[in-house]
Amino acid sequence: MLDLRTTLITASDALKQQNIAHALIGGFALAFHGINRATADIDFLADGTKRSEILNALKSAGFVLHFESPEVLQFTGPGNLDILLANRPISQQMLKDANLQKKLAVYVLRAEDIIGLKIQAYINDPSRELQDKADIQQLLKRHPNLDWSRVKKLADIFDQWPTIEALRSKS
């Protein structure tokens, strides 16, 4: 299996060639926010309106679809790759607001938006809660000047604002 950096570049290049908006999320994205955490895959948020184009682009790049749902596409092949589909206006806005990281020429979600996705992840899968909350707390420490109205808006979707305030007080 190729290394994560190669998986990231291979997948991102395939999506770029088809003009599919995408941004890095998950454990690898945390590194661009100054947080080192082990991860076994690459995670992207990608434009859900281009689902078939995403499938074709990644299959052409050597990825094999392993699992799909209306919200997620998971691939194996050149590396493990998860695509979270931006199907709603709020996640589409996250893509628009992502920042270009010139080192690898890839967009990365803003810290506020990664926090929102981490909340969603542990709400949807409680077994992730400890790790996702630890990641959130690290983001809060690394980014004291977050757009708190944006974080609150995302946390309120899942009634998690009190939890985020508690994590913030510990940071």
Stockholm file with secondary structure:
# STOCKHOLM 1.0

chainA/1-171         MLDLRTTLITASDALKQQNIAHALIGGFALAFHGINRATADIDFLADGTKRSEILNALKSAGFVLHFESPEVLQFTGPGNLDILLANRPISQQMLKDANLQKKLAVYVLRAEDIIGLKIQAYINDPSRELQDKADIQQLLKRHPNLDWSRVKKLADIFDQWPTIEALRSKS
#=GR chainA/1-171 SS CCCHHHHHHHHHHHHHHTTCCEEEEHHHHHHHTTCCCCCSSEEEEEEGGGHHHHHHHHHHTTCEEEEECSSEEEEESSSCEEEEEECSHHHHHHHHHCEEETTTTEEECCHHHHHHHHHHHHHHCGGGHHHHHHHHHHHHHHCTTCCHHHHHHHHHHTTCHHHHHHHHHHC
#=GC SS_cons         CCCHHHHHHHHHHHHHHTTCCEEEEHHHHHHHTTCCCCCSSEEEEEEGGGHHHHHHHHHHTTCEEEEECSSEEEEESSSCEEEEEECSHHHHHHHHHCEEETTTTEEECCHHHHHHHHHHHHHHCGGGHHHHHHHHHHHHHHCTTCCHHHHHHHHHHTTCHHHHHHHHHHC
//
